[in-house]
Amino acid sequence: MPLLFGGLLIWQWRKKGGSFWQTFGLTIDRQAPLELAGGIGIGAIVMLCIFGIEWAFGAIRVEGLTAPEGGIWIQFAFLIFAALLEEILSRSLLLGGLVILLRERKWLAMGISAVFFGLAHAANPNASIISIFGNALGGVMYAIAFLESGRIWLAWGLHFAWNFFQGPILGFPVSGEEFTSFVRQVPIGSDLITGGDYGPEAGLVGIIFRFVAVALLYGWFSLRKDK
C-alpha cells in the first residue's frame, strides 16, 4: 500500500518538477538536525511523564536498575532504523500519496493514514481494540509532525524517542515487544491504565499523553514561527 501511494508522489514529482527529496519530505539542511532533536526531546519528555505518573500512582512497580550493556546499542540502532523505515512508509509514501489523491485535504488524509497505522499493529503480541486505537492516535501524532513541518525529521525523532525511552530505557513493552531495559519494572495496576503486556499505547495514561505530545508539537511549531 505505501509503495502504491509512493507512485503517486513520483508521478507528482515528474509532472511538476522540483526537488525529488522535497517531494518525499527528505530534504536535508541545517534545520534537519534541529527538527530531529526536537522530536527526540518531545518523545523523551512525554514517555518520562507516562512513567512518572504510573509509578507515582502505583500502577507500576520498579524492581531495580540494570547497568547498560552493549545490547542497548544494538536496540538503539534497531529502533532508530525501524522508526525511520516506518516514517518513510507511513508518512513519506502513504500519507504523502493520500494528500495528493485527496487534493490537499490533509486532515482526511491524516485520518485515513492513522487508521492504517493502527491496523498495521493489530497482529503484534497482546494487541487489542484499545491498542489499535492507541496506535492510530500515534499515527495522528506523527502525521501532524510530518505535515506541519513538511519533512520527516521531526516525526522520525519523536517516533524513535517514544519507542527507545519506552522500551530499552524505562522497561515498558513496545507495542507488545519486550526489550532489555535500564529500568526493570512490572505493571501492577489495571491493564486499562497501563496497557499491560502491550505497553502504554494500550493504556489510558499513554493514550492521554498522545494528546500531550500533539500539544507539545504545536508549541514547537509556534516557537519555530517566532524565529
N, C-alpha and C positions, 0 to 999 in steps of 0.2 A: 504493500500500500504506500509507504513513504516514497519508494522509488518511482511509483506511478505519478505521484504528485510532484516529485522532483523533476519529472519530464516536463511538466507544465512550466516550471521555473526555467528550464533550459530553453523551451520554446519562447518564453517571455524575453529571456536574455538575447536570443538570436533575433527576435523581432525588433526590440527596442535598442539593442546595443548596450553600451555602458560597461561597467566593471562586472566581470563574472563573479568575483569574490563578494562584491557588494550585494549582488542579486541573492546570494545564499547566506548573507549575514555573516560572512567570514573575513571581512576587511580587517587587516592588522595595521594599527597605527599607534601613536603614543597614548591614546585613550584606552586601548585594549587591555593592557596590564592593570590599569586602574579599575576598569569595569570588572575584570576577573577577581581582583582583590576585594572590591565592594561586594560582589556576590558571595565570596567566601566569608567575609565578615558578617553579612546578614544571616547566612546559613548557620554559622557557628553560634551567633548570639541567640537565635531562635531555638536551636537544639539544646543549648545550655539552659535556657529558660524552661523548656519542657522537662529536662532532667531535674532542675532545681525545684520546680513546683511539685512534681511527682514524689520526689524524695522528701520534701518538707511536709507533705500531707500523708506520708506513709504508704504511698501506692507502690513504691519500690523499696527494696532493702539492699543497701550497699554492703557487700561482703568483703571488700578489700581492694587493693590496687595491685596490678601486675606490672613489673618493670618492662618497658618496651623492649622488644627483641627485633631481630632482623625481619621477622614475618610482618611486622606492622608496615614496613616499607613496601613489601610485596602487595599488601592490601591497599596501601596508598596509591601505588601505581595502577592496580586493577581498578579501583574506584574512580580515579581521575580519568582513566581511559573509558571506562563504562559510561560515566556521566557525559563525556564528550560525544561518544557514539550515540547515546540516547538523544542528546540535544540535536545532533545533526539529523538524525532520522525523524524525530518527533517535532522539532521546531523548524530547522532549516528547510527540510524537504516537505513533510506533511503539512505543517501549519503554513509555511510559505506558499505551497501549492494551493491550499484551501483559500488563502487570501485572494489569489488570482482568480480561482474558479468562482468565488462568491463576490467578485467585483468589489474588493476592498471593504466588504462588511466584516471588519476584523473581529467584532465580538461574537458573531455567529461562527466564524472560522475558529476562534478560540474555544468556544463551547464544544464544537464537534471534535476538535483535536484533543480536548481534555477527556472526552468520553473514550476515545480510542486509547489514550494513555492509561486511563483507569482499567479498561478491559485488557490491556496488554499485560497487566499484573495479576489477572484473575487466576492464572494457573500457578502462581507462587505458592510455596508451602504455607498452610494455615490462612489462606486468603478467605475473605468473606464479603458479603454485600457492603459492610461498613468499610473494609479495606479498599474495595474498588472505588467507593465514593471518596475516601481519603486520598487515594492516588489520583483520582480525577481532579480533585482540588489542587493537588500538586501540579497537574498539567496546566491548570489555570495560572498558578503562581509562576511557573517557568515561562508560560506563554506571554504573560504580562512583561516579564523581564526582557523577553526577546522582541516583542512588538514595540514596546515603548523605547527601547534602546536602538532597535533596528539591526541588532547584531547578536551574536551568540554568547559573547564572553560573560556577560552578567548572569545569564541563565546557567551557563556551564559552571561558574564559580559557586552559585547558590546550590545547584544540584549536587555537585561534588561535596561541598561542606556539609549539607544536610545528611548525606549518607556516611561520610567519613567520621563526623563527630557523633552521629547516631550509633554507629557500629564499633569500629576499632577504638574510639576514644571513650565513649560513655557506656558501652556494653548493651545497648538495645539491639534486638534483631532488626535487620534492614530488609523490609518488605518480605519477612518470613525467613530470611537467610541469617545464619549465625556467623559471627566473626570473633577472632581472638581480640580481646579488648584490654585497654589500660585499666578501666574501671570494671570490677566484677560486681554485677548486680542482678537481682531477680525481681520480677513483678510479683507483688503480693496483694495488690488491690484488684478491684474488678477489671476484667478484660475490657469492659466497655470504657473504662477510664484510661487504661494504659495501652490497650491494643494487644496485650498478652504476648503470645509467641510470634505474632506477625510484626509487632513493633508499633511505634507511635502513630503511624499512618492509619491504623485501625482503631485508635482510641480517641476519646473526646478531647483530651488535652492536646494531642498532636493535631487534630482537625482544627481546633480553635486557633492554634498557632500558625496554621496555614494563612489565616486572615491577618495575623500579626505580621507575618512575612510580607504579605501584599502591602500592608500599611508602610512597612519599612522601605519597600521598593519605591513606593510613591514619594516617601520622604527623600530617598536618594535622588530621584528624578527632579524633585523640587530644588534640592541643593545644587544639582548639576546645572540647572537652568539659570541659577543666580550667578554662576561663574562666567 
